[in-house]
Amino acid sequence: MNSLWSNLVQNLDPYVAGEQPKDKTYIKLNTNENPYPPSPKVMQAIQSVTASDLRLYPDPDASSLRTAIAEYYAVSPTNIFVGNGSDEVLGFAFVAFFKKENPLYFPEITYSFYPSYCRLYEIRYRQCAMANDWSIQFDDIGDSPGGIVFPNPNAPTGMLLSLQQIESLVKRYQDIVIVVDEAYIDFGGDTAIELTQTYSNLLVVQTCSKSRSLAGLRVGYAVGHPNLIAALERVKNSFNAYPLDAIAIRAATASFEDQVYFEQCCNQIIETRDWFTAQLNALSFQVLESKSNFVFARHTQVEAKHLSKSLKEKAILVRHFSSPKIDNYLRISIGTREDMEGLIDSLGSILVA
Ligand SMILES: *Cc1c(COP(=O)(O)O)cnc(C)c1O
C-alpha cells in the first residue's frame, strides 16, 4: 500500500512495452518496428520545419494531416480523428464509447493494452475465448455487450478476420460501438474503412508506427462516422488540445503523400514474412498464418523461453510472453531479409546444440 497514491493508481495493471536495450546493438525483432526508414519525403518535411512552427502552438485540429488521410482513403476529413499514437486514440475511444453499464468484450488473447485501459477507466470487461485454431469465439458475446474491440489482424497471433465477419458483427450489434484496431492491416489484410461509410457504429483505428515506419513520431488515427469523431474530440479537448506536435503533423502528412514508397516497403515485408515462415517450418516450428509484420510460432520440441534467452545472447531480440496458453510461442517481428537470415542461422545453431 502506498498512501500517497490514489486507490485507482494502486489497482492499475500497466502495459509493459517490449524492451529497447541500450547496452549493445541488437537485431531488434521484438516490438514490430519497421526495418525500413520512413519515406524520404517525410525526412524532407521534417527538415522544412521553421522556428516559428516551433514557437507557435500547432493546429489543434491537425487539418492538413486529416485531409491527407481522408484523401488517401477517399473519405471526408470529418470522418478522421488523429492522436498521439493509436494507443492514445484507443484510450480516448475506450472512455468515449466503452465506459458503460454493460461489459466491453475483447478476445482472451489480444493486445495487452486493452485490460490496462479498462483498469484506468474502471470499465468492466469480458473475454471471448480462443478456439483451438486461435480464431476468436465471438459467440461468447451475449445479447447486450457495452462495446467490442479487437485488433485485425489479431495480436499476437497475426490472424486475419474477413470483412464479411466484421460486417456481420457490426450489423448484429448496431446500438454499440465496435472498434477495429488495424495496426497491422497494411501487411496483407483488407481495411474495414469502407464499412464506416455504411455503419455509423464502426470505428477503425490505424497507426503510422508499423507500416509507415514512424513509431518514433507517435501518430495514430481513427476513421468513422462524424458522430463518433465528435465524441473523440470531446475527450481529447478535455485532456490535451494539442496531442500532435507541429513536426509530427508535417511528417505524417508527407507520409500519406508518398504512396509508392509505402507500398514498396509493405510488399517487401510481406515477401520476407512468407520466406521466413517457410524457413521456420523447415526448422520444425509451427507458425500461425500471419497477415502482419510479425509471426507467432512455437517449436515442436524446444521451449520458447529457452529460445528467446539463447537468441538474446546472440544479440537478437524476439518477444516472449510468459502468460499461460501462449508461453510456448515466440512473436518474431519481420525485419530485413538479412535480419531474418541471421535469425534462421542462429536458431539453427541453438537447435543443434
Ligand atoms: C503497435 C500497436 C498499437 C499502437 O501503436 P502506436 O504506436 O501507439 O500507434 C495499437 N494496437 C496494436 C494491436 C498494436 O500492436
The ligand as a Gaussian input file, in Angstrom:
#p B3LYP/6-31G(d) Opt

LIG

0 1
 C        1.543000      -1.298000     -32.035000
 C        0.069000      -1.430000     -31.740000
 C       -0.714000      -0.322000     -31.440000
 C       -0.188000       1.036000     -31.070000
 O        0.592000       1.686000     -31.858000
 P        1.005000       3.200000     -31.632000
 O        2.473000       3.170000     -31.805000
 O        0.563000       3.691000     -30.298000
 O        0.289000       3.888000     -32.738000
 C       -2.080000      -0.491000     -31.277000
 N       -2.643000      -1.691000     -31.372000
 C       -1.922000      -2.785000     -31.634000
 C       -2.605000      -4.101000     -31.726000
 C       -0.543000      -2.683000     -31.803000
 O        0.180000      -3.776000     -31.988000

